[in-house]
Amino acid sequence: MSKWYEEGETPDYRFSLANERTFLAWIRTGLGFFVSALAVDQMISYLKIDPKLSVLVYLFFLISAFCIVSGYLRWRENEINMRHGRSLKYGMANILLALFTSASLISLFIIKW
């Protein structure tokens, strides 16, 4: 059984690099949410802020994990599709990321007021 990255034809390097840049953007976004979770957690503990804000910490960690996992899955799927000459599919990751981010902002608003 061959590995997926050895199947099909090698795609044009420009498209592979563009796919990789998109993957790195997802990783960067995930790391940003991870750092945000750590920052909120530290603010809660050091500044004696309302501990109900810890909901945001969990939401940011969840969003971070989602970004990293979906970024990899999307990169892999696009790479396979390019190797087999198929069109690239649009996923729901962008919509889910927007919903997660909106949920965290709404929860911040509800908890704060």
N, C-alpha and C positions, 0 to 999 in steps of 0.2 A: 504494500500500500504506500503510495507516494504521499509526500507532505503537500499541503495546500499551496505553499509558496514555491513549489517546484512544478506545479501543474500549469498547463496552458502556455501561452507565449509571454515572454517578458514584456511588460508594457513600456511605453515611452517614458524615459526617466523623468521628464517634466511633469507627467501626470502622477507618477509615484511620489515625487518630491512634494507636489501640491497636496496629495493625500496625506503625506507625513506631516506637513505643516498644519493641516487641519487637526490631525491627531494630537500634535503638540499643543495646539490651542485648547483642546479639550482638557489635556493634562494641566495646562497652566490655569484654566478656569477652576478645575477641581482643587488644585493647590491653593488658589485664592480663597475658595470657600473653606478649606481646611484651616488656613491661617485665621480667617474670620472667626471660625468656631473657637480656636484657641484664644483669640483676643477677647471675645465675649466671655469665655470661661474665666479668664484672668481678671477681667473687669468685675465680674460678679463676686469673685472671692476677695479681691483686694480693696475694692471700693464699697463693699457691703451693699451692693445693689440688690434689688428684689430678686430672690432666687427663682422666681417664676420665669425669669429670662433664660434659665437653663434649657427651656424648650427650644430656644433659638440655637443653642449649642448643638443639640441633637439634630435639628433641621439642617444646620450647616454641614455637619458631618455626613448626614444622609445625602445631601446635594453633592458633596465632594466625592463620595463613593460612586454615586450615580454618574457624575461627569467622567470619572476615570474609567469606569467599566464600559459605559456606553461609547466613549471615545475609542477604546480599543476594539470593541465589537464593530463599530462603524468603519474604522480603518481596515480591519480584516475583511469585512464584507466587500468594501470598495476595491480592495486589492484583488480579491478573488474574481470579482466581476470584471475588472480591467484585464486580468489575465485570460479570461475566457471571451472577451469581446462583447460582454453584455452591458446594457445600460446601467447606470448607477441608480440606486433606489434612494428615495428620501425617507428618512426615519422620523419617528415621533420624538426623538431626543430633544430637539429644540423646543418643541411645545411643552414637553414635560419639564424641561429646565426652567422655562418661563413660569409654569404653574408652581413649581417648587419655590422659586424665588419670590413670586407673589404671595404664596402662603407664608413664607417666613416674614415678609414685610407686614402682612396683615396681622400675623401673630404678635409681632413687635408692637404694632399700633394698639392691639387689644390689651396686651399685657401692660403697656406703659400707661394707658389711660383708663 
